[in-house]
Amino acid sequence: MDDRKNPDDVRLSPRERIVLLEIEANLRRDRRLAHRMRRAGRDLWLPLSVALLAVASVFVAVMGIRTSDPALLWCFALLWSLTLLQAFRLLCRAARQRGSRARVTPWL
């Protein structure tokens, strides 16, 4: 059993290096993979922003109703429209991801 601490200390034969370089070149040419890798970190932010905007909208709406302050009601109108916009984007993303696995109607 080999008890090396660092797996990068492995020495490759010239043939293995060539094969590894070919694999890396093929992966660099794969545009779908590159797109998914770039997008992987961003997938969490849209659902999180929808949830935070919804919570903020409810809070401002309740405070606006309780105090009858026009500024709070206008803030609610702005926050709610942003929440709906982000929720629509989230819905479109979910439909697009489902469309890659199943058939989606043409109008969606």
C-alpha positions as CSV (number, residue, x, y, z in Angstrom):
1,M,0.0,0.0,0.0
2,D,1.3,3.4,-0.9
3,D,1.2,5.9,1.9
4,R,2.0,9.2,0.1
5,K,0.7,12.3,1.8
6,N,0.2,14.3,-1.4
7,P,-1.5,12.7,-4.4
8,D,0.2,15.3,-6.7
9,D,3.6,13.6,-6.1
10,V,2.5,10.8,-8.5
11,R,4.8,10.5,-11.5
12,L,3.3,9.9,-14.9
13,S,4.8,8.1,-17.8
14,P,5.1,10.1,-21.1
15,R,2.2,8.2,-22.6
16,E,0.0,8.9,-19.5
17,R,1.0,12.6,-19.7
18,I,-0.1,12.7,-23.4
19,V,-3.4,11.0,-22.6
20,L,-4.0,13.4,-19.7
21,L,-3.3,16.4,-21.9
22,E,-5.8,15.1,-24.5
23,I,-8.5,14.6,-21.9
24,E,-7.9,18.2,-20.6
25,A,-8.0,19.6,-24.1
26,N,-11.3,17.8,-24.8
27,L,-12.8,19.1,-21.5
28,R,-11.7,22.7,-22.4
29,R,-13.5,22.4,-25.7
30,D,-16.8,21.2,-24.1
31,R,-18.8,24.5,-24.0
32,R,-21.8,23.0,-22.1
33,L,-19.5,21.7,-19.4
34,A,-17.8,25.1,-19.1
35,H,-21.2,26.9,-18.9
36,R,-22.4,24.5,-16.2
37,M,-19.2,25.0,-14.2
38,R,-19.5,28.8,-14.4
39,R,-23.1,28.7,-13.4
40,A,-22.7,26.2,-10.5
41,G,-21.9,28.9,-7.9
42,R,-24.7,31.2,-9.0
43,D,-27.5,28.6,-8.7
44,L,-28.0,29.4,-5.0
45,W,-28.3,33.2,-5.2
46,L,-31.6,33.4,-7.1
47,P,-33.7,31.3,-4.8
48,L,-32.1,33.0,-1.8
49,S,-32.9,36.4,-3.2
50,V,-36.5,35.5,-3.8
51,A,-36.9,34.2,-0.2
52,L,-35.2,37.3,1.3
53,L,-37.3,39.7,-0.9
54,A,-40.5,37.9,0.0
55,V,-39.7,38.1,3.7
56,A,-38.8,41.8,3.4
57,S,-42.0,42.5,1.4
58,V,-44.2,40.8,4.0
59,F,-42.4,42.7,6.8
60,V,-42.8,46.1,5.1
61,A,-46.4,45.4,4.2
62,V,-47.3,44.5,7.8
63,M,-45.5,47.6,9.1
64,G,-47.0,49.8,6.4
65,I,-50.5,48.6,7.3
66,R,-50.0,49.0,11.0
67,T,-48.6,52.5,10.8
68,S,-50.4,53.7,7.6
69,D,-47.1,55.4,6.5
70,P,-47.2,56.1,2.8
71,A,-43.4,55.6,2.5
72,L,-43.6,52.1,3.8
73,L,-46.5,51.3,1.4
74,W,-44.4,52.6,-1.5
75,C,-41.5,50.5,-0.3
76,F,-43.8,47.5,-0.3
77,A,-44.8,48.2,-3.8
78,L,-41.2,48.4,-5.0
79,L,-40.1,45.3,-3.0
80,W,-43.1,43.3,-4.2
81,S,-42.5,44.1,-7.8
82,L,-38.8,43.0,-7.5
83,T,-40.0,39.9,-5.7
84,L,-42.3,39.0,-8.5
85,L,-39.7,39.7,-11.1
86,Q,-37.2,37.4,-9.3
87,A,-39.8,34.7,-8.7
88,F,-40.6,34.8,-12.5
89,R,-36.9,34.3,-13.3
90,L,-36.8,31.4,-10.8
91,L,-39.8,29.8,-12.5
92,C,-38.3,30.2,-15.9
93,R,-35.1,28.6,-14.8
94,A,-37.0,25.7,-13.3
95,A,-39.0,25.3,-16.5
96,R,-35.8,25.4,-18.6
97,Q,-34.1,22.8,-16.4
98,R,-37.2,20.6,-16.6
99,G,-37.3,21.1,-20.3
100,S,-33.8,19.6,-20.7
101,R,-35.1,16.4,-19.1
102,A,-38.7,16.4,-20.5
103,R,-40.7,17.9,-23.3
104,V,-42.0,21.4,-22.5
105,T,-44.9,23.1,-24.3
106,P,-43.7,25.5,-27.0
107,W,-45.3,28.6,-25.4
108,L,-43.2,28.1,-22.2
